[in-house]
Amino acid sequence: MSIALRRLKLILLSVLIVIVALPSETFAQKETQEFTARNSVYLEIGGSSGIYAVNYSKIFHQKGKLKLNASAGFSMLPNEKIDSKTIWLPAIPLEVSALYGKSNHHLEMGFGFTSYLDKTTAIDSETFELSDEVVFGAVIPVRIGYRYQKPEGGFFFRVGYTPLFNVPVRAGKSWSFNPYHAGVSFGKSF
């Protein structure tokens, strides 16, 4: 088992222990409210996409204090080529998260998969010429954070710690971990 996979299991186990250990009095609200505004549109800076993304999310299940949420987004990331021309390459963050809270305030935990295109420099083995190539890349973001969302809709805000696991999708690459990553989101739920 790789070191990155062991770290991922340790992080997920730690998050599960924190959730189970939270006393029910942690949240000050008295009654659990049913969410009528299950959809959200928001801008995330940092987070699952790396730099920014415009996202749509939907609460697809709720029972008591627990809500399950899925989101998908889109971003165009700048990338400079050798000849100093900036090219824009897409990224698509997908995420599933659990929200725990009674009313407006929630603990949010989840994970996702972000696919993106990146540029790399290739060397022709016969002519030793350099050329730019666009290649596929992917990361697995893990999220733990705070989410403010009213059950009836309106202003939406969240902030979270989102470490990234780089997926080795190309030959010669290996798993790596970026623990220094976070994100903040602003938008509207409806």
C-alpha positions as CSV (number, residue, x, y, z in Angstrom):
1,M,0.0,0.0,0.0
2,S,1.4,3.4,-1.0
3,I,2.2,6.1,1.6
4,A,-0.4,8.5,0.0
5,L,-3.1,5.9,0.3
6,R,-2.2,5.2,3.9
7,R,-2.4,9.0,4.6
8,L,-5.8,9.2,2.9
9,K,-7.1,6.4,5.0
10,L,-5.7,8.1,8.2
11,I,-7.3,11.4,7.3
12,L,-10.7,9.9,6.6
13,L,-10.5,7.9,9.8
14,S,-9.6,11.0,11.8
15,V,-12.5,13.0,10.2
16,L,-14.9,10.1,11.1
17,I,-13.7,10.1,14.7
18,V,-14.2,13.9,15.0
19,I,-17.8,13.6,13.7
20,V,-18.7,10.8,16.1
21,A,-17.0,12.6,19.0
22,L,-19.0,15.9,18.4
23,P,-21.6,16.3,21.1
24,S,-25.1,17.1,20.0
25,E,-24.9,20.4,21.8
26,T,-22.1,21.6,19.5
27,F,-24.7,23.4,17.3
28,A,-26.8,26.0,19.1
29,Q,-30.0,25.6,17.0
30,K,-33.0,24.0,18.8
31,E,-34.8,22.2,15.9
32,T,-33.7,20.6,12.7
33,Q,-35.2,22.5,9.7
34,E,-36.1,20.8,6.4
35,F,-34.2,22.4,3.5
36,T,-36.6,23.7,0.8
37,A,-33.8,25.5,-1.1
38,R,-31.7,22.4,-2.2
39,N,-29.9,24.0,-5.1
40,S,-26.9,26.4,-5.0
41,V,-24.9,28.3,-7.5
42,Y,-21.6,29.7,-6.3
43,L,-18.0,30.9,-7.0
44,E,-15.3,29.0,-5.3
45,I,-11.8,30.5,-4.9
46,G,-9.2,27.8,-4.2
47,G,-10.8,24.6,-3.0
48,S,-11.5,21.6,-5.3
49,S,-10.5,23.2,-8.6
50,G,-7.2,24.7,-7.5
51,I,-7.6,28.3,-8.4
52,Y,-11.3,29.1,-9.0
53,A,-14.5,27.5,-10.3
54,V,-18.2,28.3,-10.9
55,N,-20.2,25.5,-9.4
56,Y,-23.8,24.1,-9.1
57,S,-24.7,21.9,-6.2
58,K,-27.8,20.1,-5.0
59,I,-28.7,18.6,-1.7
60,F,-30.0,15.2,-2.8
61,H,-30.7,13.6,0.6
62,Q,-31.6,15.0,4.1
63,K,-32.6,13.3,7.3
64,G,-32.5,15.1,10.6
65,K,-29.2,17.0,10.9
66,L,-27.5,15.1,8.0
67,K,-27.7,16.3,4.5
68,L,-25.8,14.9,1.4
69,N,-24.7,17.2,-1.3
70,A,-23.3,16.8,-4.8
71,S,-21.7,19.5,-6.9
72,A,-20.1,20.0,-10.3
73,G,-18.2,23.0,-11.6
74,F,-16.2,24.5,-14.4
75,S,-13.0,26.5,-14.6
76,M,-10.6,27.8,-17.2
77,L,-7.0,27.8,-15.9
78,P,-4.2,30.0,-17.4
79,N,-1.1,28.2,-18.5
80,E,1.9,29.8,-20.2
81,K,3.6,28.2,-23.1
82,I,7.4,28.3,-23.9
83,D,6.8,31.1,-26.5
84,S,5.1,33.2,-23.8
85,K,1.6,32.8,-25.1
86,T,-1.0,32.2,-22.4
87,I,-3.4,29.3,-23.1
88,W,-6.5,28.6,-21.1
89,L,-7.2,25.0,-20.2
90,P,-10.4,23.6,-18.6
91,A,-10.8,22.0,-15.2
92,I,-14.0,20.2,-14.0
93,P,-14.3,19.7,-10.2
94,L,-16.9,17.1,-9.0
95,E,-17.6,16.7,-5.3
96,V,-19.8,14.8,-2.8
97,S,-20.1,16.1,0.7
98,A,-22.0,15.6,3.9
99,L,-23.4,18.5,5.9
100,Y,-24.1,18.1,9.6
101,G,-26.2,20.8,11.3
102,K,-29.7,21.8,12.3
103,S,-30.4,25.0,10.5
104,N,-28.0,27.6,9.0
105,H,-24.6,26.4,10.3
106,H,-23.0,23.1,9.2
107,L,-19.9,21.1,9.5
108,E,-19.1,20.0,5.9
109,M,-16.9,17.0,5.0
110,G,-16.4,15.4,1.6
111,F,-14.2,14.4,-1.2
112,G,-14.1,14.8,-5.0
113,F,-12.4,14.3,-8.3
114,T,-11.1,17.2,-10.4
115,S,-10.0,16.5,-13.9
116,Y,-8.1,19.1,-15.8
117,L,-5.9,19.7,-18.9
118,D,-2.3,20.8,-18.4
119,K,0.6,21.5,-20.7
120,T,3.9,19.7,-20.6
121,T,7.1,19.9,-22.6
122,A,8.0,16.8,-24.6
123,I,11.4,15.9,-26.1
124,D,11.5,14.1,-29.5
125,S,14.0,11.3,-28.9
126,E,15.3,11.4,-32.6
127,T,15.6,15.1,-33.2
128,F,15.9,16.3,-29.5
129,E,13.4,19.1,-30.3
130,L,11.1,20.4,-27.6
131,S,7.4,20.6,-28.2
132,D,4.4,21.6,-26.0
133,E,1.7,19.0,-25.4
134,V,-1.6,19.2,-23.7
135,V,-2.1,16.3,-21.2
136,F,-4.8,15.1,-18.9
137,G,-4.4,15.5,-15.1
138,A,-6.5,14.7,-12.0
139,V,-6.5,15.4,-8.3
140,I,-8.7,14.1,-5.4
141,P,-9.6,16.9,-3.1
142,V,-10.7,16.1,0.5
143,R,-12.8,18.8,2.3
144,I,-13.5,19.6,5.9
145,G,-15.0,23.0,6.7
146,Y,-17.8,25.3,7.7
147,R,-20.9,25.9,5.5
148,Y,-23.5,28.7,6.1
149,Q,-26.7,28.0,4.1
150,K,-30.3,28.9,5.1
151,P,-32.9,26.2,4.7
152,E,-35.2,28.6,2.8
153,G,-32.5,29.9,0.5
154,G,-30.5,33.1,0.0
155,F,-26.9,33.9,0.7
156,F,-24.6,30.9,0.7
157,F,-21.0,30.8,2.2
158,R,-18.5,28.1,2.9
159,V,-14.8,27.9,3.9
160,G,-12.8,24.7,4.1
161,Y,-9.5,23.0,4.3
162,T,-9.0,21.1,1.0
163,P,-5.8,19.1,0.8
164,L,-5.2,17.6,-2.7
165,F,-4.0,14.1,-3.7
166,N,-2.4,14.2,-7.2
167,V,-3.5,11.2,-9.2
168,P,-0.7,9.6,-11.4
169,V,-2.6,9.4,-14.7
170,R,0.5,9.5,-16.9
171,A,3.4,7.1,-17.1
172,G,6.3,8.0,-14.9
173,K,4.1,9.9,-12.4
174,S,3.4,8.9,-8.8
175,W,0.9,9.8,-6.1
176,S,1.7,13.0,-4.3
177,F,0.0,15.0,-1.6
178,N,-0.5,18.8,-1.2
179,P,-1.5,19.5,2.4
180,Y,-1.5,23.3,2.0
181,H,-4.7,24.0,0.2
182,A,-8.0,25.7,1.2
183,G,-11.0,27.3,-0.4
184,V,-13.8,29.8,0.1
185,S,-17.2,30.0,-1.7
186,F,-19.9,32.6,-2.1
187,G,-23.2,32.3,-3.8
188,K,-26.9,31.8,-3.6
189,S,-29.1,28.8,-2.7
190,F,-32.6,28.5,-4.1
